[in-house]
Structure formats: C-alpha cells, structure tokens
Amino acid sequence: MDLQEQEILAEIKGVMKEFGCEYSGVTMTKVYCEDGGRDYQVLIHHRNLSFLDHEEMTQLKARLYGITSGWDQMEFHYEFTCSS
C-alpha cells in the first residue's frame, strides 16, 4: 500500500468513526487500468451500519465519496456490510 492509499484509508476510518462505526473493517481492492488509472473497490464492515437510517447512509456515502473524489486517476466504489 502506497502513502496515498494509506492517507485515504485513514480518512475513511475517520469518517466511519464519526458515524459511530469505529474499528470498521475496511478492505480496499485495487485494479490497475490500461490508461494508468486505478479503480478501488472498498468494502466496509461494521455492525453499527445496520442502525443507520437511509438519510444517515446517504450522508455517509457522500462524505466517503467526497474524500476520495479529488485524487487523480483513482476511482472508488463503496460497498457496506453488517452483521446483526
């Protein structure tokens, strides 16, 4: 994992903490594209996600996409799981 990815991961974990999901499991899968870009599939797991309503989940997604939208040649896709 390079320095840029470590920064993004730390920011993701910070946002998750703000939404009551401290210590979330975060897995980033990276795919290198032919054009030199990178696509990331980010899987976030935390039990407390099941307690967020639709509006809170929308806000969470907006925050996450907001922190990862400014990186050149990097595209992020988020997926969430929780166990009850």
PLY file of the C-alpha trace (Angstrom):
ply
format ascii 1.0
element vertex 84
property float x
property float y
property float z
element edge 83
property int vertex1
property int vertex2
end_header
0.00 0.00 0.00
1.48 3.33 -1.01
1.43 6.56 1.00
-1.56 7.98 -0.89
-3.60 4.84 -0.19
-2.63 4.95 3.50
-3.87 8.55 3.69
-7.18 7.63 2.07
-7.63 4.63 4.36
-7.00 6.81 7.44
-9.57 9.35 6.20
-12.13 6.59 5.54
-11.65 5.23 9.05
-12.02 8.75 10.48
-15.35 9.23 8.71
-16.55 5.84 9.89
-15.69 6.80 13.48
-17.76 10.00 13.12
-20.75 7.84 12.14
-20.41 5.58 15.19
-18.54 2.82 13.38
-15.10 3.00 14.97
-12.90 -0.02 14.24
-14.71 -0.75 10.97
-13.26 -3.48 8.84
-12.09 -1.80 5.63
-10.81 -3.78 2.66
-9.56 -1.97 -0.44
-9.10 -3.98 -3.61
-7.07 -2.20 -6.27
-7.24 -2.81 -10.02
-4.75 -1.16 -12.38
-6.35 0.16 -15.57
-4.74 0.19 -19.01
-4.77 4.01 -19.02
-2.64 4.09 -15.85
-5.52 4.82 -13.51
-6.59 2.74 -10.55
-10.04 1.52 -9.55
-10.71 0.66 -5.91
-13.49 -1.50 -4.53
-13.82 -0.54 -0.87
-15.73 -2.95 1.37
-16.64 -1.55 4.78
-17.98 -3.80 7.51
-19.37 -2.78 10.89
-22.32 -3.99 12.93
-23.50 -0.42 13.65
-24.18 0.20 9.95
-27.43 -1.70 10.49
-28.59 1.09 12.83
-28.12 3.93 10.32
-31.27 5.11 8.57
-31.48 5.92 4.86
-30.57 9.59 5.35
-27.55 8.75 7.51
-26.32 6.20 4.95
-26.73 8.81 2.21
-24.68 11.28 4.28
-22.03 8.64 4.97
-21.69 7.78 1.28
-21.48 11.47 0.36
-18.69 12.02 2.90
-16.75 8.99 1.67
-17.08 9.92 -2.00
-16.13 13.49 -1.07
-12.78 12.50 0.42
-11.88 10.25 -2.50
-13.12 12.39 -5.39
-10.08 14.65 -5.65
-7.46 12.01 -6.35
-6.14 11.90 -9.93
-6.68 8.72 -11.91
-8.28 6.96 -8.95
-11.92 5.85 -8.88
-13.60 4.49 -5.76
-16.64 2.25 -5.34
-18.03 1.57 -1.86
-19.91 -1.42 -0.52
-21.19 -1.87 3.03
-21.92 -4.97 5.10
-23.07 -5.51 8.65
-23.96 -8.48 10.80
-26.76 -8.34 13.29
0 1
1 2
2 3
3 4
4 5
5 6
6 7
7 8
8 9
9 10
10 11
11 12
12 13
13 14
14 15
15 16
16 17
17 18
18 19
19 20
20 21
21 22
22 23
23 24
24 25
25 26
26 27
27 28
28 29
29 30
30 31
31 32
32 33
33 34
34 35
35 36
36 37
37 38
38 39
39 40
40 41
41 42
42 43
43 44
44 45
45 46
46 47
47 48
48 49
49 50
50 51
51 52
52 53
53 54
54 55
55 56
56 57
57 58
58 59
59 60
60 61
61 62
62 63
63 64
64 65
65 66
66 67
67 68
68 69
69 70
70 71
71 72
72 73
73 74
74 75
75 76
76 77
77 78
78 79
79 80
80 81
81 82
82 83
